[in-house]
Amino acid sequence: MIKKLRKEIDTIDRNILKLLKKRVKVCKEIGRAKNKLRMGIVDRKREEEVLKRSGTFKPIFKEIIKTCRKVQK
């Protein structure tokens, strides 16, 4: 039973990683667009929107945002 559940977690983890990679790709595109428009990378209002809807996972999303900010440069 535990082995089966761990396999399920492994699948979930792979899906999370796939989605995080996709998020980073989109963040890079946003970074390029912001550079063309001569905008700053940080958008506090947008970040607060994301964090507000993240609920219990707010600390995780703070790290995701921080990481994505780095790739936008």
Backbone torsions as a table, in degrees:
resi	resn	phi	psi	omega
1	MET	NA	-47.8	-180.0
2	ILE	-63.8	-40.1	-179.8
3	LYS	-60.2	-43.1	179.3
4	LYS	-63.9	-43.6	179.9
5	LEU	-65.7	-37.9	178.3
6	ARG	-66.4	-36.5	175.6
7	LYS	-63.6	-38.3	177.8
8	GLU	-64.3	-42.3	176.4
9	ILE	-61.9	-41.3	178.8
10	ASP	-59.8	-41.7	178.0
11	THR	-64.2	-44.5	178.0
12	ILE	-60.9	-45.2	179.3
13	ASP	-59.7	-42.2	178.1
14	ARG	-61.9	-40.3	178.6
15	ASN	-66.3	-40.7	177.8
16	ILE	-61.5	-46.0	179.6
17	LEU	-61.9	-40.9	178.4
18	LYS	-60.7	-44.4	179.7
19	LEU	-69.0	-37.2	177.4
20	LEU	-64.5	-40.5	177.2
21	LYS	-62.9	-39.8	177.7
22	LYS	-64.8	-40.6	178.8
23	ARG	-62.7	-42.8	179.0
24	VAL	-62.4	-42.0	179.0
25	LYS	-59.3	-46.0	179.6
26	VAL	-65.7	-39.4	177.8
27	CYS	-61.5	-37.6	177.1
28	LYS	-63.1	-41.5	178.3
29	GLU	-63.8	-41.4	177.3
30	ILE	-63.1	-42.1	178.3
31	GLY	-59.0	-43.5	177.6
32	ARG	-63.4	-42.2	179.2
33	ALA	-64.3	-42.1	178.4
34	LYS	-63.4	-38.9	177.7
35	ASN	-62.5	-43.6	178.5
36	LYS	-61.4	-37.0	-179.3
37	LEU	-86.9	0.9	-178.9
38	ARG	57.6	42.6	177.6
39	MET	-100.6	156.1	173.5
40	GLY	-72.8	157.5	-179.0
41	ILE	-72.6	-42.0	-173.9
42	VAL	-81.1	130.0	174.9
43	ASP	-127.2	90.2	-174.6
44	ARG	-57.6	-39.7	-179.1
45	LYS	-61.6	-45.8	179.2
46	ARG	-63.9	-41.9	179.3
47	GLU	-61.9	-41.3	178.7
48	GLU	-63.7	-37.5	176.6
49	GLU	-60.3	-45.9	-179.5
50	VAL	-63.8	-45.4	-178.4
51	LEU	-66.5	-36.0	-179.7
52	LYS	-61.6	-40.4	-177.9
53	ARG	-85.4	-4.6	-177.6
54	SER	-81.4	-14.4	175.1
55	GLY	55.6	-127.7	-177.8
56	THR	-58.6	-25.2	-174.9
57	PHE	-91.9	16.0	-178.8
58	LYS	-52.8	-46.9	179.2
59	PRO	-60.1	-36.4	179.2
60	ILE	-68.0	-43.6	-179.5
61	PHE	-68.1	-29.6	174.6
62	LYS	-60.9	-42.4	179.2
63	GLU	-68.9	-38.8	178.2
64	ILE	-62.3	-46.2	179.5
65	ILE	-61.0	-44.9	-179.7
66	LYS	-59.4	-44.5	179.6
67	THR	-66.2	-43.3	-179.5
68	CYS	-66.7	-32.7	176.6
69	ARG	-60.1	-39.3	-178.7
70	LYS	-64.1	-37.9	-177.1
71	VAL	-79.2	-16.4	179.9
72	GLN	-75.5	-18.7	-175.7
73	LYS	-72.9	NA	NA
